[in-house]
């Protein structure tokens, strides 16, 4: 059975919370769970462990890693100060936890799929930066997130014809995807390749890492959209088949 390490979303201590108020909770969003849990796949929610040896023993058992969406990254994690009185301060503790897992995956040639925040995390890991808020820092951009419409907001993206996406979606230079993010990739990290953009405003929608010539990486792709939410879509846009991404990712895992 393939074992997929899943980076957790965090609920930090909150005294107003009735259950486990003073405790930190780690969780997996349920649509993501359904997206991952295919035949012969065992998802493993990775705990936050201070003991590196204990953590590495768990990571060593994982055949690949998925970084899910959720809270903003902290501007501290990419060397910037928060804008507008640090309005979008993000989750620095989760950043540290996930960057450590991603570092293990990159250095040990483990396949990686980053979704939304996971795509942004990949960019930051390789030295890139983010728009802390698209509407503020790139005001001419199209709408990329609506709190009410949520996973019903869609737009098209253009593929550059290189990397993993053309292999996942052959004979396609455009895809329709959902859009649920108010932050986005700004400066692209070293050694990353831009695989897709939103032509309307130039926002980067996917990046990948191929490794070094002497040590190629088996698979590392970040997509800004949420393929796990495509199944909830009720509109008329013909969204790209989300199963193809997961199937391709799983095909890169070795037992």
N, C-alpha and C positions, 0 to 999 in steps of 0.2 A: 504494500500500500504506500502511495506517495504521501509524504508528510510536508505540509505547507505551513511555514511559520507566518503568522499574521501579527503585524504590529497592532497594538491595542489603542483604542481611543480612551481618554482619561476623563473621569469625573473626579475632580479634586475635592478635598474636604469642604463640606458646606453645612454649618450648624443648623441651617433652616431645613435641611433635608431630613425627612422623617426616618428613613432607613439608612443605616451606616453613615450618618451625618458627619462624624469626625474622621471618616476613613476615605482613602483613595480607592476608587473603583476603576477597573479596567474592563472594557467591553468591546464586543464585535457587533456592528450594525447588522440587522437581520437580513436585509436584502443582500448584503455582502456575503453573509453566511450561506444563503441559498445559492448564490452565484458560484461560490467556491466548492460547495459540497457536492461534487460529482462522484460517479462510481470510482472506487479505488483511490479516493482522496481523503486524507485525514487532516483537517485543519487544527493547528496548534496555536492558541492564543499565547503570545510570548509574555511572560511576566516581567515586571520591572524588578530586577535583582541587583543589589549593590555588589554582591560577590561575583566578580568577573568569571571565575572558574566555573561556578554553578551555571551562570548564564551561557557560557561558551559550550558547556556540555549539552545544553538544550539546542543551541543553534547548530551544533555539529550534527544533530539528528535530523535537521530539516533539509529537505531536498531543494527547496526554493523558498522565496519570501514574497509576500504581498504587503504593500503599505497602503492602508486605506485612507479615506478622506476624514474630514472633521475640522478641528479647530485650526486657526491661523498659525503659521510659523512666527516665532518672535523675530523682530528685526535685529535683535542682538545676535541671532544665529547666523546672520549674513553681514555683520559688521556695520549696521546702520542704527540710527536713532529713530524712535517712533515719531511719526508725523502727527499733526493735530493733537498735541498733548498726549501722545502715545495712545491714541484712540484704539488702535488695533495692536495691542501688546502681545497677542498670541500666547502660546503655551511653551515656554522655554524648557520646562521639565520634560515634556513629551518630545521636544526636539532632540534633547540630549539622549534620551532613551532610544529614539528611532535612528539617529545618526550613528549611534554605536552599533546597532543591528545592521544597518546598511554598510558600514565599514567592514564588518565581518563578511557580509555577502560579497562585496566587491573583491576583497583580498583573498577570498576562498573560492572565487569563480562559481558562486551559486546564482541561479537564475532569479531575476527580480522583476516584479510588475508593480509600478507605482501608479496609484489612482488619485487624481485631483491633488489633495495635499501631498500624496506620495510622489507625484510628478514634481511638485515644488520642492519637496525634500531632496530629491535626486539632484536638482539644479543647485541647491544650496550646498549639498555635500561636495560637489565638484567646483565650488567657489563662485557660483552665480548669485544673483540677487533677485528680489521680487518687487513688483509693484505692490505696495502695502494696501492700496485701495485703487482699483482701476478707475472708478468714477472720479476720484480726486486727482490722480496723477496722470491719467490719460483720458481727459474729459470727452474727447471726440470718439472714444470707443463705443461700440454697440453695447447693448445690455447683455451682460454675461451672468447676472444673477437677479432673480426676483423672489423675495421671501414667500410670497403668496403662491405664485405659479410653480416655483421650485423646479422639480424634475420635468416639468412640461415645457420649459424654455429650450428651444433648439436653434441651431444654425448649422451652416455647412463649413467644412474645413477643406483645405487643399493640401494634398500630400506632395512631398518634394521628389518622390520617386526612388528614394534610397532608404536603406535601413530595414526595420522589421515590418512596418505597416504595409509596404507593397507586397510582402510575402504573405501577410495575414489577409489582406484584401487585394488580391491580384487583379490587374486590369481596371483599377479604380484610381482616379486622381482626385476625386472628391468624395467625402463622406458626410452624412448628416449625423450630428451628435447632440446630446443635451449639454446644458451649460448652467452650472450651479456654483460659480466661484466669483468672489469679488477681488481676489488677489490673483496675480499671474506672474509668469516668468518675465524678468526684465533683462539684465545682463545674463547671457548664457554661460554656464560653467565650462571650464576647460575640459577638452576631450569629449564634449557632448555634441551630438548632431541634432539639429532641428529637423524633425520628420514631418511636421504639419503646422499650418498656421490658419488663422481666421483671416481670409482675404479682405474682409470689410475694414479691419482695423490693425492688422498685423500682429495680433496677440498670438503668441506661440501656444500651440495646442498639444504637441508631443515632442519628446526628446528621447534619444537613446545613447547608449555607450557601448562601444564595440571592443574595448580593451586595447592593449598594445599589440603590435604586429607579432611580437614574440610570445605573447600570452593573451590570445583573444578571449573575450568574455562570452559565455554561451548565450546569454540573453539578459538585457537590462533595458527596459522600456518604461517611460513615464507618459501617461495620457492625462490630459487636463479634465476630461469628461468622466462620467460615471457609467460605465457599461452595465453595472449591476442594477441600475435604475431603469434601463431601457424597457424592461418588462412591465413597468408601470405606466408607460407612455400611452396617452389616449388621443393624441393628435393625428394629423394626416401625413407628417413628414416620414419618409421611408428611412428610418434610422439604421445605421450599420449593424449588422448581425453581431451582438455582443459575445455570443458563444465562440466565435472564431478567435477572439483574443485569448480567452481562457484555454481553449483547446491547444492553441499554438504554444502558450506558456507551459502548459502541462507536458507538451511534447518535448520540451527542452530539459525536462527533469530526468535525471538518470538514477536508476536503482542499482 
